[in-house]
Amino acid sequence: MQTGFAALPTAPTFRLINARAPLCLVDAPALAADRDGLALIDLTIAQGRITSVLAAATGGPEDSLPALDLKGGLIFPRFIEAHTHLDKGHIWPRRRNPDGTFTGALATVTADREANWNAADVKARMTFALKAAYAHGTAAIRTHLDSVGSQVAISWPVFDEVRAEWADRIALQATPLFGIDHAVNPDHIKAVIAAIRRHGSNILGAVTYMGPNLKPGLEVLFRAAMDNGFDLDFHVDETNDPAALSLEVIAETAIAFGFQGRILCGHCCSLALQMPQAEERVIAKVAEARIAIVCLPMCNLYLQDRMAGRTPRWRGVTLLHEMKQAGIPVMVSSDNTRDPFYAYGDLDMLEVYREATRILQLDHGDRDWPAAITTTPAAVMRLGHRATLATSGPADLVLTRARSLTELLSRPQSDRTVLICGKAIDTTLPDYADLDHLMTS
C-alpha cells in the first residue's frame, strides 16, 4: 500500500506544521504570503476535520500535540475536475486516432462507441479512471456522457451506479454530450431529460458550433433548463476557425432568457483567433451572462492546429487571462484521457496545473491561479465544500515535498500524500493491464 512520504501521527488529534499553502486557498486571518503567493501555516486536525489554521510557529496549547513537520512542503485541498470524459477514457489501445486531428478523433470515437460501449465496458473504464484520479488527490469530477441514440440508455444508468459506489471517495456529476443539431429533435431532448432526472446531476448541455440549428437548439436547451431547474454545460468552438463564435450566441441567449442557473463553457478555442474588437465584445457578453469558462490545455494543445508535416502555430487554448481580468470565473481541467481526443493523461490535476502554467503562462502576474483547480470549479459545480483550507473544513488534503512553485512544477510529485478525513489513503495507481480484456476489438 502506497500512502506517500508522510509518516502521519496516529493520534486522533494531531498537527501538520511548517506547511506552505497558496494563500488564495487558506481561509484564515493575518497570514503573510511570499513572492509565489504561498503562506507558511500550521494546521490542527481532529476527528478528520481541520480545527485550526494559524501562521506557522504562532505558539499555543496545541504545541503539545503530536505533529508532522512538513518542512515547508506545499499542501492543497483535494482537487476539483470540472470537465472530463469518463465514458471515453482509455480506449486508445483499441482505437487510435489515425492522424491526431479533431475529425480523426470524432470518427474514431464514434466507431468505438458503436462497436464496444456496452454497460460492462463503460463501467470498467470509468472505474479505472476514478481509481487514478482518487490516487492523485481529486475530490470531485464532472464528466460529459455521450448521449446519442441507444447510448443514452446505457451510459446514464452506469454513471448512476458508479456515482453511488464512489460516493465516499469522489463526488461525481454528469452532463450530456451531443451535437446542437440534436437539440431540435423533441424525442431526443425528451429522452435526455428523462435520463438526467433519473440518473443525473441536474445539468444539461451540448456541443455548439455555427449552423442553422445553433440558435433554435440553444433556445430549446435554455427553456428545458429553466423548466427543470438545470444548470448548463457546453462544449464550445473547439476549432481554429475564426468564424466559430457560438460562445457569443450562448451569451446572447443567456442574457435574452434572463437565465439564473450556472453556465459552464469549455474549450472556446477560436476566441483566441479573433481581432481585438471581437475579443472584447464577446468577453463583455460572457461576463454579463455570468458564464464560467473551463480551459482544457493539454487536449487542445494536442488537437488544435495539427497538420501533417507542419509545426503548429498556436497553443490551441482560449483567452484565460483576459477573461479572468473581466471577472469571469476561469478554471482548467483534464478533458480526455488516453482516447482519440487526447492520447495521454491520467486525471492528475497536478499535471494539469503544471502543464497549464507552461502552456498558458500562469507563472508571472496573478498569484491566485491555484483557485483554477480548487475553489473556482467547486463554486461553479455547486459543491457543498469550498475546496479551501479552513477551520471546520474536512481534512481532505494533498501533501507534497515541494517547497516552492518551481519545485512543485518541476517534478510530477509522485510521492505526494493524499489525506481524506485526516487519514492517508492508498495512492497506488491502477495497472493498465487491468483493462487488457477490453482491448481486443
Secondary structure, DSSP 4 states (H G I P E B T S, - for coil): ----S-----SSEEEEEEEEEEGGGEE-SS----TTSEEEEEEEEETTEEEEEEETT--SGGGGS-EEE-TT-BEEEPEEEEEE-TTTTT-TTTS--SSSSHHHHHHHHHHHHHHH--HHHHHHHHHHHHHHHHHHTEEEEEEEEE-SGGGHHHHHHHHHHHHHHTTTT-EEEEEEE-BGGGGG-HHHHHHHHHHHHHHS-SEEEEEE-SSTTHHHHHHHHHHHHHHHT-EEEEEE--SS-TT--HHHHHHHHHHHHT--S-EEEEE-GGGGGS-HHHHHHHHHHHHHTTEEEEE-HHHHHHHTT-BTTB--SS-----HHHHHHTT--EEE--B--SBTTBS---S-HHHHHHHHHHHHT-SSS-S-GGGGGTHHHHHHTT-SS-SSEETTSB--EEE-S--SHHHHHHS--TT-EEEETTEEPP-PPPPGGGGGGG---
